Amino acid sequence: MKFADELVPATLLRRYKRFLADVELSDGSVITVHVANPGAMIGLQTAGARVWLSKSPNLARKLPYSWELIEADFGNGPELVGVNTMHPNAIVAEALAARAIPELAGYAGVRREVKYGAASRVDFLLEDQARPPCYVEVKNVHMMRWLGLAEFPDSVTARGARHLEELATVAKAGARAVMLFVIQIGSSSRFALARDIDPAYGRAFDTARAAGVEAIAYTCEIRQDGLILAGPVPIEP
């Protein structure tokens, strides 16, 4: 996934009200930017950190800039981390089109945002006449509290638990159901659930797995010009 234009560097001053952050541009001016991330962003809110912004072409938008990347150091030197939770679906869409996710290959068609379950929309529905449909939910991961270990979630997510329940239902009905964790931290070498942060999500995950829901995790290559799905990492119990 390529950014439409070159990102604008800035310095983070503070993040607040979940979806807002104040940053200082290179000319010294201070602006408020949109933060497309409802999570706690643990370890990614340090004042003085270098960040990168995209600018919307929509002149009517109240906040023209969005926070895309931050330079963070998890103990192995500074690296870029993606904070925009809207991007993983676009990253996965490109990877599916390029057949870059072997675990999800072999389907003739892909549909996005398809209604299913009680009141949900699955991120991707993979279909083929020769096999059962495959329901794929995508979750963004951007937290690392221990070197190399990416974790989800970084805050309580009742919505995430509901998605697991919906996937379990379709798996029990004979379809294939997959939870795909997309890690916007290039140095991640493994993935685990942050069960201490949201025990209910951990229980929902275990129940879903027992019902036949598959789970896979992929890390990304994070660059200033775009984000690319890199490769799978193991999921720890």
Secondary structure, DSSP 8 states (H G I E B T S, - for coil): -B-SS--EEEEEEEEETTTEEEEEETTS-EEEEE----S--TTS--TT-EEEEEE-S-TT-SS-EEEEEEEEESSSSEEEEE--TTHHHHHHHHHHHTT--GGG-S-SEEEEEEEETTTEEEEEEEEETTEEEEEEEEEEE-EEEETTEEEE-SS--HHHHHHHHHHHHHHHTT-EEEEEEEE-BTT--EEEE-TTT-HHHHHHHHHHHHTT-EEEEEEEEEETTEEEEEEEE-B--
